[in-house]
Amino acid sequence: MGWNRKILRVDLARGTCTEEPLNMQWAQDYLGSRGLATKYLVSEIDPKVDPLSPANKMIMATGPLTGTLASTGGRYTVVTKGPLTGAIACSNSGGFFGAEMKFAGWDMVIFEGRAPRPVWLYIENDHAELRDAAGLWGKSCWETEEQIRHELQDPLVRVSSIGVAGEKQVLFACIVNDLHRAAGRSGVGAVMGSKNLKAVAIRGTKGVAGIRDFGAFVHATSAAKKVLADNAVTGQGLPRYGTQVLMNVINEIGALPTRNHRDVQFEDASKISAEAMHEKRDSDGKTHLVTNAACFGCTIACGRISQIDKSHFTVSNKPEYWGASGGLEYEAAWALGAANGVGDLEALQYANLVCNEQGMDPISFGATVGAAMELYEMGVLDDARIGLAAPFGSAEALAKLVEMTALGEGFGKELGLGSRRLCEKYGHPELSMSVKGQEFPAYDSRGIQGMGLAYATSNRGACHLRGYTVASEVMGIPVKTDPHVTEGKAELVKAFQDATAVFDSAGICVFTSFAWTLADVQPQIAAACEGDWSIDKLNEVGERIWNMERQFNNAAGFTASDDTLPPRLTQEPARTGPAKGMVNALAKMLPEYYKVRGWTPDGVPTAQTLERLGL
């Protein structure tokens, strides 16, 4: 059946944990994870609620393929109203936590209210209880996970927690599980902190039962795994180089945002690339990369495990960072590196470790530092205000600022508000490289036109994982399109957005889409879940989810004016590379997108569209 058919509702104010049946009609309409959890959220909260108030809710949810034989079936999502954006927030994480929730018998956990004092939730199969977290408050994610495992005397328990960044309400705080996997974007960790919820620990021994047609499911998952293994990206590139394989590629095509998007190419990209992570260091003769790693059930294994240079200035007196741990992925390496002009691989890894340790999104953090460094070079900010010199390219500034932000100290408190609020405070809102308040990831939309439209229309603010047209425009997946033209990009963006909603809601990793289409996913869902799961239905489910998220944002106060890009991307031409002289032509693509979506010229779903989707 794919679903466990039950949810856990945790009233933090009352301290109660209550079992409820899953709404199976909603499961048929929204599938699971992202889609189903969002349906619950939008049905239960006021869209205008303060994200950090007790009236906001937070949902942790699995999909029907989570915990199963399906490759990459280890994903879970955190859905809430995001404090960084004020929009719908859905952050997706890998590792092993999602599968453990499924093994314990739960499809999702809904948190409501605010605990009067810090607590953590312990789930062991059908049993759930809130426990005192006084001894955990103020601890890092790493310390919290270790302490909970010690208390429970169970090395197999899976933990998701917040660090000090979440406690201090850093607006891009994340929720970390398995030490270096994270529900990373939009500030879900700040919401968790606002509820005085420090951690969730789960031990499940039930496994996954009730697959509709187990024989067909084994056949479908085996065939799909072969597709992944035979594909150059998922079978070779990602296992060997991880997402960092993109660093030199995106730099060469002139779409690597550098120094707060002033430039589109970074002269030191090769020094912070996947290839550099494989090279032996002069200092100790060791490579930065130790090995690759996989999340639950994953046959790709794109994760990086790295070991920092012990003699590097960031850690020479901090042995707690000397061990092998979560390494740089492309988005983090870009945000901590090129976005700030920093070409020091070890400094980037140190900042990455602190983000993992204290629960902080490295994309928004790094991009916000980039904005601060530009303000510093303009003379708007100075040494006295920041507490140190912070020019572009300063690895020393990056290392110090990550510590200050994660702990909510000094100027770090201002960085913790994100680039939009920071730039508005200092009179230069145009320097925030963000959409709806969320910072861009690692693709400059002057060189990849479709990504500009994807960023502008993303329901959770600027995001690459809501419509990754880079696959088509750069990598030729599933078909090659020209990154410099606008024709057909409205249709391309819509197709990617709808399909991604299905992948997310199924409980699988979006990286499978480098090799899989919905034709590969459909047989797995159809064999696992009761009901009709044709490709046509899956396409409709994806479209329904996207429009539901849009409805929520519109009700929260967002309008077509928020589907925009910073003037730097639409008015300042790229200065180098293949896209030299180009700006992003969002003004041309956006009306086409609204039309393709079945929305009004003001970006509102029409009555006919809502009726067709049952919204």
C-alpha positions in Angstrom: 0.0 0.0 0.0 3.0 2.3 0.2 1.5 4.2 3.1 1.4 3.2 6.8 -2.0 5.0 6.9 -1.4 6.8 10.2 0.1 10.1 11.4 1.3 11.3 14.7 0.0 14.7 16.0 2.2 16.3 18.6 0.7 19.1 20.6 3.7 20.8 22.1 1.8 23.2 24.3 -0.1 20.3 26.0 2.6 17.8 25.8 0.5 15.2 24.0 1.1 12.7 21.2 -1.9 11.4 19.4 -2.3 8.9 16.6 -4.7 9.7 13.7 -5.6 7.9 10.5 -4.1 9.2 7.3 -6.6 10.8 5.0 -6.4 8.3 2.1 -8.4 10.4 -0.3 -5.7 13.1 0.1 -3.1 10.4 -0.4 -4.6 9.6 -3.7 -4.7 13.2 -4.7 -1.3 14.3 -3.4 0.7 11.1 -3.2 2.8 11.7 0.0 5.7 13.6 1.5 5.8 17.1 0.0 2.4 17.1 -1.6 0.5 15.4 1.2 2.2 17.3 4.0 1.5 20.6 2.2 -2.2 19.6 1.9 -2.4 19.1 5.6 -0.5 22.3 6.4 -2.6 24.6 4.1 -5.8 23.0 5.5 -4.8 23.7 9.1 -3.1 27.1 9.3 -3.9 30.7 8.3 -1.6 31.6 5.3 -0.9 35.0 7.0 0.3 33.4 10.3 3.6 34.6 11.7 6.0 31.7 10.8 7.7 31.9 14.2 4.5 32.0 16.2 2.9 29.0 18.0 0.0 29.1 15.5 2.4 27.9 12.7 2.7 24.2 12.3 5.6 22.0 11.2 5.2 18.6 9.5 7.8 15.9 9.0 6.6 13.5 6.2 7.7 10.5 4.3 6.5 9.3 0.8 5.1 6.0 -0.3 8.5 4.9 -1.6 10.4 6.0 1.5 12.0 3.0 3.2 11.3 0.6 0.4 13.5 -1.1 -2.2 13.2 1.9 -4.5 16.6 3.4 -5.1 17.1 6.7 -3.1 14.0 5.9 -1.0 15.4 7.5 2.1 13.9 11.0 1.7 11.7 12.9 4.0 10.4 16.5 4.0 9.8 19.2 6.5 6.8 21.4 5.5 5.9 24.7 7.2 5.5 28.4 6.6 9.1 29.6 6.2 10.4 32.5 8.2 13.0 33.5 5.7 10.4 34.1 3.0 6.9 34.1 4.5 6.0 31.6 1.8 5.4 27.9 1.8 8.5 26.1 2.9 9.3 22.5 2.0 12.8 21.2 2.7 13.9 17.8 1.7 16.6 15.6 3.4 18.2 12.3 2.8 20.2 10.1 5.1 18.4 7.5 7.2 15.9 9.4 9.3 13.0 9.3 6.8 13.2 5.5 6.4 13.3 5.1 10.2 10.1 7.1 10.5 8.5 4.7 8.0 9.9 1.6 9.8 8.3 2.9 13.0 4.9 2.9 11.3 4.3 6.6 10.7 3.7 8.5 7.4 4.1 11.9 9.0 4.4 13.8 12.3 2.5 17.1 12.7 3.9 19.5 15.3 1.7 22.3 16.6 1.9 24.9 19.3 5.0 25.8 21.4 6.4 23.8 24.3 6.7 25.8 27.5 10.2 24.6 27.8 12.7 22.8 25.6 11.7 19.2 24.7 12.6 16.4 22.3 10.4 13.8 20.8 11.2 10.1 21.1 9.4 7.6 18.9 9.8 3.9 19.2 7.4 2.1 16.8 3.9 2.9 18.1 5.1 4.6 21.3 5.8 8.4 21.3 6.6 10.7 24.1 8.1 14.2 24.7 11.1 14.4 26.9 12.9 17.2 28.7 15.6 18.8 26.6 17.1 21.2 29.2 20.4 19.3 29.0 20.4 19.5 25.2 19.5 23.2 24.7 22.6 25.1 23.6 24.2 22.0 22.2 25.2 21.5 18.5 23.5 19.0 16.2 26.5 16.7 16.6 26.4 16.9 20.4 22.7 16.4 20.5 22.7 13.3 18.4 25.5 11.8 20.4 23.9 12.6 23.8 20.5 11.2 22.7 22.1 8.0 21.5 24.0 7.7 24.8 20.8 8.3 26.9 18.9 5.7 24.9 21.8 3.3 24.8 20.9 2.7 21.2 23.4 3.3 18.4 20.8 2.7 15.7 18.4 5.4 16.7 18.0 8.1 14.0 18.0 11.8 15.1 17.0 15.0 13.5 17.9 18.1 15.5 18.6 21.8 15.5 21.8 23.5 16.6 22.3 26.8 18.2 21.4 28.5 14.9 17.8 27.1 15.1 17.6 28.1 18.8 18.7 31.6 18.0 16.2 31.9 15.1 18.7 32.3 12.4 16.2 32.7 9.5 18.0 30.2 7.4 18.6 27.6 10.1 18.1 24.0 9.0 17.3 20.7 10.6 20.2 18.2 10.5 19.9 14.4 10.6 22.7 11.8 10.4 25.3 14.5 11.3 25.5 16.0 7.8 22.2 15.5 6.0 19.8 18.4 6.2 16.4 19.8 5.5 18.3 22.8 4.5 16.4 25.7 3.1 13.8 28.4 4.0 14.5 28.4 7.8 12.7 25.3 8.9 15.2 25.0 11.7 14.1 28.4 13.0 10.5 27.2 13.1 11.6 24.1 15.1 13.5 26.3 17.5 10.6 28.7 17.9 8.6 25.7 19.1 11.2 24.8 21.7 11.6 21.5 20.0 15.3 20.5 20.0 15.2 17.1 18.4 13.2 14.1 17.1 14.7 10.6 17.7 13.1 7.6 16.0 13.7 3.9 16.4 11.6 1.7 14.0 11.7 -2.1 13.8 8.5 -2.8 11.8 9.9 -2.5 8.3 7.7 -1.6 5.4 4.7 -3.9 4.8 1.7 -3.9 2.5 3.3 -3.2 -0.9 0.4 -3.7 -3.3 2.2 -6.1 -5.7 5.5 -7.1 -4.3 6.6 -9.1 -7.3 5.9 -6.3 -9.7 7.6 -3.9 -7.3 10.8 -5.9 -7.2 10.8 -6.0 -11.0 10.1 -2.3 -11.3 12.7 -1.2 -8.8 15.3 -3.5 -10.3 14.7 -2.2 -13.8 14.9 1.4 -12.5 18.2 0.7 -10.7 19.7 -0.6 -13.9 18.8 2.7 -15.6 20.6 4.6 -12.9 23.7 2.3 -13.1 23.9 2.6 -16.9 23.6 6.4 -17.0 26.8 8.4 -17.2 25.7 10.9 -14.6 24.1 8.7 -12.0 26.3 5.7 -12.6 29.7 7.4 -13.0 29.8 11.1 -12.6 27.9 11.5 -9.3 29.5 8.5 -7.5 33.0 9.7 -8.3 32.7 13.5 -8.1 29.4 14.2 -6.5 27.5 17.3 -7.4 30.9 19.1 -7.3 31.4 17.7 -10.8 29.5 20.9 -11.9 31.9 23.5 -10.6 34.3 23.7 -13.6 31.4 22.9 -16.0 29.2 25.8 -14.9 32.2 28.1 -14.7 33.3 27.3 -18.3 29.8 28.1 -19.7 29.8 31.5 -17.9 27.1 30.8 -15.4 28.9 30.6 -12.1 27.8 33.5 -9.9 30.8 35.2 -8.5 31.3 38.0 -5.9 27.5 38.5 -5.3 26.7 37.9 -9.0 28.9 40.8 -10.1 30.7 38.3 -12.3 29.7 35.0 -14.0 33.1 33.2 -13.9 35.4 32.6 -10.9 39.1 32.6 -11.6 39.7 30.1 -8.7 36.9 27.7 -9.6 39.4 24.9 -10.3 40.9 25.3 -6.8 37.5 24.5 -5.1 36.2 21.9 -7.6 35.6 18.2 -7.5 38.9 17.6 -9.2 40.7 19.6 -6.5 39.1 17.5 -3.8 40.8 14.4 -5.4 44.3 16.0 -5.5 46.9 15.3 -2.8 47.8 18.2 -0.6 51.3 19.5 -0.3 50.9 19.8 3.5 50.2 16.1 4.4 50.1 14.2 1.1 46.4 13.3 1.6 43.4 14.1 -0.5 40.6 16.3 0.7 38.0 13.7 -0.3 38.1 10.5 1.8 35.3 8.6 0.1 31.8 8.9 -1.3 28.7 7.9 0.7 25.1 6.9 0.2 21.8 7.7 1.9 19.4 4.9 2.7 18.7 2.7 -0.2 20.7 4.8 -2.7 22.5 3.2 -5.6 24.1 6.5 -6.7 26.2 7.5 -3.6 26.9 11.1 -4.5 27.6 12.1 -0.9 31.1 13.4 0.0 33.1 12.5 3.1 36.1 14.7 3.5 38.9 15.3 6.0 40.2 18.9 6.5 43.9 19.7 6.5 44.8 19.7 10.2 47.4 22.4 9.7 45.0 24.8 8.1 44.5 28.0 10.1 40.8 27.4 10.7 41.3 24.1 12.6 45.0 24.0 13.7 43.9 24.4 17.3 40.5 22.7 16.9 40.9 18.9 16.9 37.2 18.4 17.0 37.1 19.2 13.3 40.0 16.9 12.3 37.9 13.8 11.7 36.3 12.7 8.4 32.8 14.2 8.0 30.3 15.6 5.5 32.2 17.2 2.6 31.4 20.0 0.2 28.6 19.6 -2.3 28.4 21.9 -5.3 25.9 24.4 -3.9 27.8 24.8 -0.6 31.1 25.0 -2.3 29.8 27.7 -4.6 28.0 29.7 -1.9 30.9 29.6 0.5 33.5 30.1 -2.3 32.8 31.7 -5.6 29.9 33.8 -4.2 32.4 35.5 -1.9 35.5 35.2 -4.1 37.1 32.7 -1.7 39.3 30.1 -3.4 40.6 28.3 -0.3 39.1 24.7 -0.3 40.0 24.0 3.3 38.3 27.3 4.5 35.2 26.3 2.6 35.2 22.9 4.3 35.6 24.5 7.7 32.6 26.8 7.0 30.7 23.7 5.8 31.4 21.8 8.9 30.2 24.6 11.1 27.0 24.8 9.1 26.5 21.1 9.6 27.4 21.3 13.3 25.1 24.1 14.2 22.3 23.6 11.6 22.6 26.3 9.1 21.9 26.5 5.3 25.3 27.1 3.6 23.6 28.5 0.5 21.8 31.3 2.2 24.6 31.9 4.6 27.3 32.1 1.9 25.1 34.3 -0.4 24.4 36.6 2.5 28.1 36.9 3.3 28.6 37.8 -0.4 26.1 40.7 -0.1 27.9 41.9 3.1 31.3 41.7 1.4 29.9 43.9 -1.5 28.5 46.4 1.1 31.9 46.4 2.7 33.8 47.1 -0.5 31.3 49.9 -1.2 32.1 51.4 2.2 28.6 51.0 3.5 29.9 48.5 6.1 33.3 48.9 7.8 35.6 47.0 10.1 34.0 48.5 13.2 30.5 47.5 12.1 31.3 44.0 11.1 34.0 43.5 13.7 36.7 42.6 11.2 37.8 43.3 7.6 35.6 41.5 5.1 36.6 42.1 1.5 35.8 39.7 -1.2 38.3 36.8 -1.2 38.9 36.8 2.6 39.0 33.2 3.9 39.7 34.6 7.3 36.5 36.7 7.2 34.4 33.7 6.0 35.7 31.5 8.8 35.0 34.1 11.5 31.6 35.1 10.1 30.3 31.5 10.0 31.1 31.1 13.7 29.4 34.4 14.6 26.3 33.7 12.5 25.9 30.1 13.8 26.1 31.3 17.4 24.1 34.5 16.9 27.0 36.7 18.0 27.9 40.3 17.0 27.4 41.1 13.3 26.4 37.4 12.9 23.0 38.4 14.2 22.5 40.6 11.2 23.8 38.0 8.8 21.4 35.5 10.3 18.5 37.6 9.0 19.4 36.8 5.4 20.5 39.0 2.6 17.2 40.7 1.9 16.8 42.1 5.4 20.5 42.9 5.6 20.6 44.8 2.4 17.3 46.7 3.1 18.7 47.7 6.5 21.8 49.3 4.9 19.9 51.0 2.1 20.7 48.7 -0.9 17.9 46.2 -1.3 19.1 45.6 -4.9 22.2 43.8 -3.7 20.2 40.9 -2.2 20.5 38.1 -4.8 17.2 36.5 -3.8 13.7 35.8 -4.8 10.9 36.1 -2.2 13.7 36.6 0.3 15.5 33.3 -0.4 19.0 33.4 -1.8 20.0 32.0 -5.2 21.8 28.8 -5.6 24.8 28.3 -7.9 23.6 29.2 -11.4 23.6 32.6 -13.0 20.4 33.1 -15.0 22.1 35.3 -17.5 23.9 32.3 -18.8 21.1 29.8 -18.3 17.9 31.6 -19.2 15.4 29.0 -18.0 16.8 29.1 -14.5 15.8 32.7 -14.2 12.2 31.8 -14.9 12.5 28.8 -12.5 13.9 31.1 -9.7 11.3 33.8 -10.2 8.3 31.5 -10.1 9.6 29.0 -7.4 7.0 28.7 -4.7 9.6 28.5 -1.9 11.8 31.4 -3.2 14.9 31.1 -5.3 15.6 27.4 -5.7 17.3 25.0 -8.2 15.5 21.9 -6.9 12.0 23.1 -7.9 12.7 23.2 -11.6 16.2 22.1 -12.5 16.3 23.2 -16.2 20.1 23.0 -15.9 19.6 19.4 -16.7 18.2 20.3 -20.2 20.0 23.6 -20.9 23.5 22.4 -19.9 23.5 18.6 -19.7 21.0 17.7 -22.4 18.7 15.8 -20.1 16.1 14.6 -21.2 16.6 16.8 -24.3 19.2 19.5 -25.1 17.9 23.1 -25.2 19.9 26.2 -25.8 20.6 28.0 -22.5 20.8 31.4 -24.2 17.3 31.4 -25.8 13.9 32.0 -24.2 11.7 30.1 -26.6 10.1 27.1 -25.1 11.4 27.8 -21.6 8.0 28.4 -20.1 6.9 24.9 -21.1 10.3 23.5 -20.0 10.1 25.1 -16.5 6.5 24.0 -16.0 7.4 20.4 -17.0 10.4 20.3 -14.6 8.4 21.9 -11.7 5.5 19.4 -12.0 7.7 16.4 -12.4 9.9 17.4 -9.4 6.8 17.7 -7.2 6.1 14.0 -8.0 9.6 12.8 -7.3 9.6 14.7 -4.0 6.2 13.5 -3.0 7.1 9.8 -3.8 9.9 10.0 -1.2 12.8 9.6 -3.7 15.8 11.8 -4.5 15.5 14.3 -7.4 18.9 13.3 -8.6 17.4 10.2 -10.0 15.8 12.5 -12.6 19.2 12.8 -14.3 18.4 9.2 -15.6 14.7 8.6 -14.8 11.6 10.1 -16.3 8.2 9.6 -14.9 8.0 6.5 -17.0 10.6 5.0 -14.7 8.9 6.2 -11.5 5.4 5.3 -12.5 5.8 1.5 -12.4 7.3 1.7 -8.9 4.5 3.8 -7.5 1.8 1.7 -9.3 3.2 -1.5 -7.8 3.6 -0.1 -4.3 0.4 1.9 -4.0 -3.3 1.0 -4.4 -5.3 3.0 -6.9 -4.7 4.2 -10.5 -1.2 5.6 -10.9 -0.9 6.2 -14.6 1.6 8.7 -16.0 -1.3 11.1 -16.8 -2.4 10.9 -13.2 1.2 11.6 -11.9 1.5 14.6 -14.2 -1.8 15.9 -12.8 -0.7 15.3 -9.2 2.5 17.3 -9.8 0.5 20.1 -11.3 -2.0 20.0 -8.5 0.7 20.3 -5.9 2.3 23.3 -7.6 -1.0 25.1 -7.9 -1.9 24.4 -4.2 1.5 25.9 -3.1 0.8 28.9 -5.3 -2.7 29.4 -3.8 -1.2 29.4 -0.3 1.4 32.0 -1.3 -1.2 34.2 -2.9 -3.4 34.0 0.2 -0.3 34.8 2.3 0.1 38.1 0.3 2.4 37.2 -2.6 1.5 38.6 -6.0 3.0 38.5 -9.5 5.3 41.4 -8.5 7.1 38.8 -6.4 7.9 36.6 -9.4 10.9 38.7 -10.2 14.7 38.8 -10.2 17.2 41.4 -8.8 18.0 44.2 -11.3 21.5 43.0 -11.6 20.4 39.9 -13.5 17.9 41.7 -15.8 19.8 45.0 -16.4 23.6 44.3 -16.0 24.9 42.2 -18.8 27.3 39.3 -18.1 30.9 40.6 -18.5 32.7 37.4 -19.6 32.1 34.0 -21.0 29.7 32.5 -23.6 26.8 34.7 -22.2 28.8 37.9 -22.4 26.5 40.9 -23.0 23.4 39.0 -22.0 20.8 39.7 -19.3 18.0 37.4 -18.2 14.9 38.0 -20.3 12.4 37.2 -17.6 10.0 39.9 -18.8 9.5 37.9 -22.0 9.2 34.5 -20.4 6.9 35.2 -17.5 3.7 36.1 -19.4 4.3 32.9 -21.5 4.7 30.9 -18.3 1.5 32.2 -16.7 -0.4 31.3 -19.9 1.1 27.8 -20.0 0.2 27.4 -16.3 -3.5 28.3 -16.9 -3.1 31.4 -14.7 -4.3 35.0 -15.3 -1.8 37.7 -16.4 -1.6 38.6 -12.7 -0.3 35.1 -11.8 -3.5 33.7 -10.3 -4.8 30.2 -11.2 -8.0 30.6 -13.2 -11.3 29.1 -12.0 -11.0 26.6 -14.9 -7.5 25.5 -13.8 -8.6 25.1 -10.2 -11.7 23.1 -11.2 -9.7 20.8 -13.5 -7.2 20.1 -10.6 -9.9 19.7 -8.0 -8.6 22.6 -5.9 
